């Protein structure tokens, strides 16, 4: 099973507009949340650990996990409100966010919400995004992945939201610490530019590998993706589609990547380190198709396995 850890929030996405005001549709979201939905829809056993509000938005988040066959026994329900993220689309379809996180349930995720031991069926813990920069959730997640790093694959997506980061230097130090506990780092080229602004992409990838990471994957939007291990290196182009928006695209890519590894019994360190260039290319192609379907639809709405090309299923 793959377990996701981090924020579960409500994305408020623009709907139909009038001359006087803009309306928003409330949809479940949050980077780790979107990723685990993607994994479950691709037929891989999936679970979520975190703190979700007992308010009606929290009910929406919780029920959506259940409806998508995501295991929920490691979720704590709290009286705190649900985090809200207003999404604004640019003309190109790129998303901008405004977050409302003060005293919310997912930010309040604490050590008391984590069991002393995790089920042995959990082969991978996926985490990242805004939850790692806000306490107590950030410190709780750091402690969890540090504790479990020797026993399971740890997959990290920083999914940088700079509006929530007051100190770049402090964040980069935290990012590199979390990388040192991680087996896989999935990161966008925009996040690489923000974290290492004076470093070429290739040098940034090597820096992350030097922290003990087995596999680094960089998504590059319409330009495709690259992947690196110590032994293999591949680059694939993007898939041309009509983009509705990019909300959840990177999350569904991450879900596709982890699902491919799970389905092909590659979810262990030795298998990751020995991935050939051909295997890496197959993994990237699968994940890119998953993300492309998400981009063709409004909001974070990753595909079911049967919606992908037959040769990838």
N, C-alpha and C positions, 0 to 999 in steps of 0.2 A: 504494500500500500504506500501511496505517496501522501504525505501530510503537509498542508500549507499552514503557515503561521504569520499573523500580521493583522493589518486593518481590514475591517468589514464595514463599509460605509454606504451611504446613499449618494449616487451621482444624480444631480439635477441637470438634465440635458435639455437644451432648447427644443421646443416643439414648434407648432405653427405660430406665426407672429401676426400682429395687426399693426396698424399705424400708431397705436397708442402705447402698447406694451408687449413684452415678450413673455411667453409662457414656458414652463419647464415641466418635464416628465421625470418622476422619481423612479430610478432604477437601481437595483443592487450593484455594488461595485467595490473598489479597492483592489490594488494590484494582486496580492496573494489570493484574495477571494476570487477574482476573475480567473486566475491561473488554475485554481483547483476546480472551478466549474468547467474550464476547458479540458482538464485531465479526465474528469468524470464523464463528460460527453464523448470522449474518445474511447470509452470502455475500459478505463484503467481504475482499479480500486483506489478510492480517494477519501481523505478525511480533512477536517479543519480543526485547528486549535486556536482559541482566542476568546475574547470577551465580547458578547453581543448584547445590545440593550434589550430590555424587556418592553420598550415602547413599541408603537405600531410599525415604525420603520424597522426595528429589530426583528419583529415578527416576519416582515417581508424578507429580510436577509436570511433568517433561519429557515423559513418555509421554502425559499428558493434553493437552498442547499439540499434540503430533504427531497425536493422534487427532482433534483438532478443526481440523486443517489450518492450524495456526499455524506459520509458518516459524521455525526454531530455529537457523539458522546463526550468529546473533549472540549466542548464549548461551555463556557460559563455565561449565564444570563445575569445582567446587572441592571440596577435602577438608574444608572447614568444615561443621558440621551445619546442618540446615534450621531456619529460624525457625518457632516454634510459636505459635499464637494460640488460646487456649481461649476458647470462646464460651459465654456464659450468657444464656439468654432470660428476659426479664421476662414477666409475665402478659399484657402487651399485645403481645408478640411482638418488642419492641425488643431489640437485641443489646448485650451488654456484653462487653468483651474483656480478657484478661490475656495479655501478650506475653512471649515468651522469646526474646531477640534477641542475647544476649552472644556475640560471636565467630562469628556465623552467616554463611552463604554470601552471602545477598542484601545484608546489611549490609556485607560485605567487597568489594562491587562497586567497582572502582578504575579509574583512567584507562587502565591497561594492558589492560582488558577491552573498550575501545572502539576501533574502527578509525579510522584517520586521516580517512577519508571514508566517507560512507554512500551506499548505492545511490540513484540518481536517481529510482527508482520510488517512493520513500517520500515521500508528500505531507504526512503529518502524524505528529508525535511526541506521544504521550499519556503523561503522567506524573503523579506526585503521591503522596500518602499518607505512610505512616510512613517510607519510605525516604529522604525528603528531610530528615528531622530527625536522622538518624544517620549518622555518618561512618565510613569514607570514602565510603559510597554517596551521602550527601546532597551532598557537594562534587562528586563525579563527575557526578551528574545535573545539578547546577547548571551545571557547565562545559559539558556536552553541549547543554543547551537554549539556553544563551547562544550557543554556537558555531553552532547550526543555526537560530536565530531568524529570520535574514534569508532563509533558503532554503526554509523549510517552515512549515506551520501547526503551532503548538505549542498543545496543549490540556492544561490544568492542573486537577486536582481535588485540593484540599488534604486532604480526607477526614480531618479533625483527630481525633487520638487523644490527648487531653490528658494521659493517664497517662504518655505518653512525652515530654512537653514540660516541661522544668524552668523555663523562663523565657518567659512570655507575650510580653513586650516584644521579646525577641530573635526569637521566632517570627514575630511580626507583621512585623518588619522583613524577615525572610527571605521571608515570604509575599508581601510587596509587591514585593520584588526579583524573585521568580519570576513574578509577574504581569506585570512590565514586559517579560519575555521572551516572554510568552504572547499568542496571538491569541484563544483561547477560554478562559474560566474557567467551569467547572461547579462549583457549590458548593451545599451544603445550607443551609437557613435556620438549622439548629442551629450549623453552622460559622460562619456570618455572625455569629450572636449571640455566639459565643465570641471571634472575632477582633475584632469591633467592638461590644463590649457596651453602649456608651452611644450607639449610632448606630441610627437607624431603617433598616429594610431598604432603602428607596429610596435613602437617602443613602449606604449602604454600596455599593450597586450603582454609583452614580455615581462613588464613590471608585475602585472597581476599573476602570471605564471610563476614568477620568482617567489611569490608569497606562499607557495605550496599548493596552488590550485592545479587540478589535473586537466580541466577543460575550460577554455574561455571562448564564448560565442558573442560576437558583436553584431547587432542588428543595425542595418543602414537604410531603413525605410524603403523607398522605391529602388534603391541601389542594391538590395539583396542583403546578404549576410556573410560573415567570415567565421571560421572556427579554427582554433589552434590547440594542440597539445604539445608536449615536448617532442613528439615524433612526427606529427602530421599537421598539415595546414591546407585549408580549402577556402575557396571563395565562390559564391553562387550569385547570379543576378537576381533582381527582383522579378515579380510576376506582374504583368501589366493588367490592371483592372480599373473599373470605374469606382473611385473611392467615395463612400458615403461619409465616413469620418474615420479617425484613427483611434477612437476611444477603445482601450483594451487590446490593441493590436500587439503590443509587446508582451502583454500578459498571456494572450492566447498562443503566441510564438513559443514562449517559455513552456506553456502547457504541452504544446505539440512536441517540443524537444524532449521533455521528460517522459512523455508517453511513448515516444519512439524508443527511447532507451529501455524503458520498462518492458515493452512488448517484445523486445529482442534480447531480453536477458542481459542487458549491458549495465544494469544499475549496481555496479560494484567497482571498486577502485582499479583493480587489475584490468577489467574489461574497458574502462574508460581510457586508461593509459595506453592500451594496445589498439585503440580504434584506428583503422586505416583511413586514408584519405577518401576512399570510395564509400566507406561507412559514414564518415562525417558528412559527405556530400548528400547521401540519402537522408540523414537526420535533418540537415538544413532544409532540404527540399520539402520534406514532410511538414516541418514547422512553418515554413514560409507559406505553404498552401493553407494551413490552418489560419495563419494571420491574415492572408488575403481574403478569405471568406469573411472573417470578422470585419475587415475594412470595407467590405462591400455592403455592410448592413449598418444601420444606425445603432449607436451604443455598443456596450461590451456584450456581444452576442456570438460567442464562439460556436463553431460547427459541431454537429454530430459526426461520427466516423463515416456514416454512409453518404454524407454530403461532400466528401473528398473524392478526387478521381479514383476510380476502381483500382488502378495499379498501385495506389499508395495504401490501400486499406489492409 
